[in-house]
């Protein structure tokens, strides 16, 4: 709600879908969901990856299944009249967006929360594609690869959420990796509510504009410093559906990261200093 208001939309809370967003010449709806911990079935056994090979496998199979479960549940859900979200009076014949965030595993003292590194699994599942990269003559070469399915244990689902027939009614998937208490801490600090004798250090990765970069740019900043700036919508990302019946015009979400799959490749546009992931360190400053 805060991010949508910040982006200039008039926001109305609905029973279903969750939000109607409007501005001059703009009207669409959004239904929000989360990826939650699994309490039964094969996904209840969390792999807890540590080594790079384990993380790669985790992002290629376990996490797409988690995202897929949440998204397809919303896709298939109907109300008492048998209507899908996009078929309701408020949403009919307009772009419809599914918003999702990953809360399937909380942070621990020694491990960051799941959402800090699982976003790459989302677009693999949405577009049914995966990429590998290598360097030739100091140039980054990216090779897309079609993915047939994602499998973990005895559970498997076809890849490519946007290829599903029902998903044609989903104009885009909106993702955030920062709808957390840390975000509320930082915004609170900027609003003048910092706790006495506390410092808030934000550490993470920003988008690297270098076309030959394979990793983001590391950064750290003290929240509340005179040159620190942050907005509710900073970490939002829009993944556009190439098969949408009602496409979401990119200009409606100007100023945030947007992704498109076309010509066999993923194309991304992100504002300068866009944050890929981060965590916040809270420090209590003692007298000594």
Protein Blocks (a to p, Z undefined) as FASTA:
>chain_A
ZZmmmnopacdddfbdfbdcddehiacddddddddddfedjklpcgkiabfmlmmmmmmm
mmmmmmmmmmmmmmmpccfkopafklpmklgopacddddddfkbccdfkbccfklmmmmm
mmmmmnopacddddeehiacddddddfbdcehjbccdehjllpmklmmpmbdcddfklcf
klmmmmmmmnopacehiacddddddddfbfkbcbdcdddddehiakbccdfklmgccddd
fkbfbacdfklmgoiacdddeehiacddddehiafbdcdddddddfZZ
